[in-house]
Structures are given as structure tokens and as C-alpha cells.
């Protein structure tokens, strides 16, 4: 069974994957309205990656 730190690390990795996929999508987008939508989405994911990175870095394990 996964603990909360494992779930956090998994979510962080998925956010990083989404961030990379969006960057690749931006490299290949053709229509300007699609580009704006992708940039907006990427911006939100960038913020989520930043926040998740801080959470991972500051996560305190249980001391038994």
C-alpha cells in the first residue's frame, strides 16, 4: 500500500510529464487560438509543478 509521500511523488512525476507534453504540443501547434489555449494550460501546469516541487522538498516524514 502506498503512503502519502509515494502518492505525492507519483503526482509530481505526472505533473512533470504533463508539462513536457504541453511543451511538445506548443512546438507543433498551428492555429493561434490553440496556441493561446496551450500556453494558458502550460502556465497553470507550471504553477502546479512549482507548488508540488516545494511540497516534495518540504515534506516531513513521520518520526516514530
Buried (B, 14 or more C-beta within 10 A) or exposed (E): EEEEEEEBBEBBEEBBEBBEEBEEBBEEBEEEEEEEEBEEBBEEBBEBBEEBEEEBEEEEEEEE
